[in-house]
């Protein structure tokens, strides 16, 4: 897998965390705390995966 593909995958995980957090805030179908926990788990997971793959989450 190329470095750009890995970076894109990490970015998508972060974006999914943000979307789930916003769904938890604005819609009652997903509780805020559940959305917060899932979002934090995705952000931590993306950070761990970025470090494991040797990819920086920001532009170099």
Beta strands, then each sheet from edge to edge (+ up, - down):
end
